[in-house]
Each structure stands twice: as structure tokens, then as C-alpha cells.
Amino acid sequence: MLAVTDNAATVIRDLTSQDEVPDGSGLRIAADAAEGALTLTLASAPEEGDQIVNSSGARLFLDSDAALLLDDKELDAAVEPGGSIQFAVGEQL
């Protein structure tokens, strides 16, 4: 199962706790086969078939393809000085 660093959990909690974001929201990660990439979006709820990951109060929704790709990975995040957020996927330690 995807591991989530403390930094990533904090960033996700901050994103989903904004006033305009509904309670129960999470970060949804989906595999985009056409682009050969992963997409990250804020989602108010998981979609049918999504795997739900709860980590230190941060909720992630993984579509089935993303769940397979990320099964042995770790999600990290950093906030740049300008406020932009960078997510990174690496090997679990």
C-alpha cells in the first residue's frame, strides 16, 4: 500500500481543510494511460473502485491502476517558497 510521509500528510490535510473544500474530501490520484502519467486532483469523495488511504488524517483516493503502480511507493510533498506544491513518488524505505 502507498506510504505517505509526514510532509505529504500535512500538505494534503492543509489542502482539504480549506473553507471551500467539503468535509471528507481527499487527494485523488489517477493513472492517465494516454499521457503515461499520474494526475492529482482534489476530490470531494472517492469514485467507485477507488482505494482509500488514510494517513495521519490525510485522505487519498487511488484509482485501481494508480493503486497498483503505487503499491510499494512512498508519496512525499514540499511547499516551494512561492507557495506551489511539489509532490514526489519514491521507493518505500
HELIX and SHEET records of a PDB file:
HELIX    1   1 ASP A    6  THR A   16  1                                  11    
HELIX    2   2 SER A   64  LEU A   69  1                                   6    
SHEET    1   A 3 ALA A   3  VAL A   4  0                                        
SHEET    2   A 3 LYS A  73  VAL A  79  1                                        
SHEET    3   A 3 ILE A  85  GLU A  91 -1                                        
SHEET    1   B 4 ALA A  37  ALA A  43  0                                        
SHEET    2   B 4 GLY A  26  ASP A  32 -1                                        
SHEET    3   B 4 ALA A  58  LEU A  62  1                                        
SHEET    4   B 4 GLN A  51  SER A  55 -1                                        
END                                                                             
